[in-house]
């Protein structure tokens, strides 16, 4: 017997991960579900907006795609966050329609490929064996083994939707943290570092200039650790605020987005930028440490600052730390990146907007498609655990 | 006797439009309460750039008369953000007794929220108009309008305009300088200096970077310590005035007075632009000062600052305030002046002259369109 399975990852990170694990999935299916069946796995990248706000519509689209391609089962893997009654949703499953949606952010930062492939396998099993009474419980125990920090619960969605089984994380706080870190990861902050070249060079030039004067030397010697940390925080916060302001990365209230998700997007943007700034800060620190040890002679430094000659490495570390903070604060604030596109791509709101345009474009050719869908708040009823 | 009266509000765009939006709902209740509860009051409003573009009041009256006929309104109230003069006195309101047109010049009401002030003025002037014509039985005459001009009462005069032979009642503000000052405040308020401030945010960043660089060095600390408060104040004044002057020059916000047909109005526009800018730049200056105060208190340890300034003990908050003060001025002069503002259009829209010309263009365009349709 042959079964066709369609995997529909969203563009960017999910597509990358799914393409890497698609081959292993077949083996996993044979082992876990049934070796009697010839599993045929197909991957098609699909653009959906807001699985969270538009879960119903996404479900319909997945079903549509399933029919178009003649798949037996279809699973969409999205990078969009999804909440139901403030609990993080891992997956929505419709056993009647043979489709499922997995929300990748709920897997947290550094989503392990093994874990994702297990989740896909288990959902496929659920779809394949949904007539057997024991399968749900079995799947539950298996899923729970994968999510060790918080219990996964199975709930019944209450809003009028296709979904009939929904998996949520029981702990609201852990779920929120997981989704947040998962979203920051999905933003792939490391990809934007290249766009900060101009700011980095500017900061570096400023820092080197500062470090050849004696006042910063004296400052670095007299600083307490708490002052070092405050200055570092000030420079990083200043930098993040500046980038957000200069490139208009803050999403303002619109009628289109639920405020819950808008807030989440904004928090994600801030954290992502903090990560980027932290990496830049670290790079600057290393660069300054190297160049300061070349530029600043030990003897003169000790003479100017009245320091003992024995702690030269500590002196250099201190001076590099101070210079890194200062260079960011007085060098990089006010500068802009060259390719605004790149920096915007690491924010959810921007990618969302782009995908929305793509969909609009597709819908224009599709005459009977409905584009005015406001999104429904997800709710569910919690079952008694047995 | 008529059972219902239609009152039409005609507002110039932006400020007056917002105002009309706010009062249109409340006005009928006020009218019932204060003038007559025997009739039904209906209030409608429309926005017309003409109200804010007219060169003379006569033009306005003709336009208003046409609108009144077109809409079949019984009374028409024009709200304009333009300053109007009657023989060098600031005019708050003009009531055309023959045409039932009331004109209210918003800048004459000075700084602050206009909703209640204008509501009362409309009631008062309408009452006045009704009294003259004897259409309705009046409630006892209130003195609502006097309350709006607490410092100097307005003077009510009767005039007959030669051109149209219409009888007018005019409310003027006495003495002349008080009226002028009120107009200046009201017009500055209409310019919305805080909106202009939003286009200065990029400048804040540049100024901050420049000043922050200076904060690292002892020269700045020592200078700010040595400077007297007088000197620091003088530098502040130079920075703020310099910055305002630069914005005016760079964006050509100054109206040439020599070529202007209405010299007094042009002069008033320029004065308003200046005061708007001074307020916006002062707010900017305070923001930069607070940023520097925060940065300097983290950047410079009190002990080291005390040693450098050769104080007997660690530095106090006063030393930090002086450093931030000096840094704010210096960064404005060396960093901010010359930097391009965020959006040219926002800056220009914050001036009377520019808005005026824009509206005039709009009016001409509309008329041209109409002519085309007619022919």
Interface residues (C-beta under 8 A of the other chain):
Chain A: X206 X210 X213 X215 X216 X218 X219 X222 X223 X224 X227 X230 X231 X234 X242 X245 X246 X326 X329 X330 X331 X333 X334
Chain B: X201 X202 X205 X206 X208 X209 X212 X213 X215 X216 X217 X218 X294 X295 X298 X299 X300 X301 X303 X304
